[in-house]
Amino acid sequence: MILFQPNVFETVELDALFEALSDFKQRDYRFVQICATTLEDSCELLYTFIAPDAVDGCLTGLTVNVPDGMPVPSITELYPAASRTRRTISSVSTFTASTWTSRASSTRCPRSSR
């Protein structure tokens, strides 16, 4: 379990992402945003949340590095509001709509064009 720390973002492995986000959901963390950054040979995703006991709007979250060609699990079954952020990222970055998958899908993170 990741404990709430204001304005601290923990790094998790891709295979542990959905479990960590499920834990956030069970503890009533509210989804804020997903931010995507294209790196040399991977993509970095930043998932931002606000905890139910957060003071003065302090945020917390998770970062995950997604190597090119790896599946990116969708979190919309946990946080339906993530769908809007996902579509926005897809429209302005190398992430495409098919990049975001259900946990069972084998769609891969695309190689970014630089």
C-alpha positions in Angstrom: 0.0 0.0 0.0 1.3 3.5 -0.9 0.7 5.9 1.9 -0.5 9.5 1.1 2.3 12.0 1.2 1.4 15.5 0.0 2.9 16.4 -3.4 4.9 13.2 -3.5 4.7 10.9 -6.5 5.8 7.3 -6.1 7.3 5.3 -9.0 5.7 1.9 -9.7 6.5 -0.8 -12.2 4.1 -1.1 -15.1 2.9 -4.6 -13.9 2.0 -3.1 -10.5 0.2 0.0 -11.8 -3.4 -1.3 -11.9 -3.1 -2.9 -8.4 -1.7 0.4 -7.0 -4.5 2.4 -8.6 -7.1 -0.1 -7.4 -5.7 0.5 -3.9 -6.1 4.3 -4.4 -9.7 3.8 -5.5 -10.6 1.6 -2.5 -9.2 4.4 -0.2 -11.4 7.0 -2.0 -8.6 8.9 -3.7 -10.0 11.2 -6.4 -8.6 11.2 -9.9 -7.2 14.5 -11.1 -5.2 13.9 -14.3 -2.9 11.7 -16.4 0.2 13.4 -17.9 2.3 11.7 -20.6 5.9 12.5 -21.5 7.8 11.0 -24.4 11.3 9.9 -23.4 14.1 8.5 -25.6 13.0 4.9 -25.7 9.9 5.0 -23.5 6.9 7.0 -22.3 6.4 8.2 -18.7 2.9 8.5 -17.3 2.1 10.5 -14.3 -1.2 9.7 -12.5 -2.3 12.5 -10.2 -4.8 12.1 -7.3 -6.1 13.9 -4.3 -6.5 11.9 -1.1 -9.7 12.1 1.0 -7.7 13.5 3.9 -5.6 15.9 1.8 -5.2 19.4 3.2 -5.1 22.5 1.1 -5.4 20.5 -2.2 -2.1 18.7 -1.9 -1.7 16.1 -4.6 -0.2 12.7 -4.7 0.3 10.1 -7.4 2.2 7.5 -9.3 4.6 7.6 -12.1 5.3 4.7 -14.4 7.8 4.3 -17.2 6.3 2.5 -20.2 9.0 1.0 -22.5 8.2 1.3 -26.2 6.0 -1.6 -27.4 4.5 -2.3 -23.9 0.8 -2.4 -23.2 -0.6 0.5 -21.3 -3.6 -0.6 -19.1 -6.6 1.7 -19.1 -7.9 2.8 -15.7 -11.3 3.9 -16.9 -13.0 0.9 -15.2 -11.7 2.3 -11.9 -11.9 6.0 -12.7 -14.3 6.7 -15.6 -13.1 10.4 -15.7 -9.8 9.2 -16.9 -11.4 8.6 -20.3 -11.4 12.3 -21.1 -7.7 12.8 -20.1 -6.8 9.7 -22.1 -8.5 11.1 -25.2 -6.7 14.5 -24.8 -3.3 12.8 -24.4 -4.0 10.8 -27.6 -4.9 13.9 -29.6 -1.7 15.8 -28.7 1.0 13.2 -28.4 2.4 10.0 -29.8 -0.1 8.0 -27.7 -3.0 6.9 -29.9 -6.4 5.8 -28.9 -5.3 2.1 -29.3 -2.4 2.7 -26.9 -4.8 2.7 -23.9 -6.0 -0.9 -23.4 -8.1 -2.9 -21.2 -5.9 -5.0 -18.9 -6.5 -8.0 -21.0 -5.5 -6.4 -24.3 -2.2 -6.8 -26.0 -2.0 -3.4 -27.7 1.4 -1.9 -27.4 2.8 1.5 -26.5 3.9 3.0 -29.9 7.4 4.0 -30.8 7.4 7.7 -30.7 8.5 9.7 -33.7 11.3 12.1 -33.0 
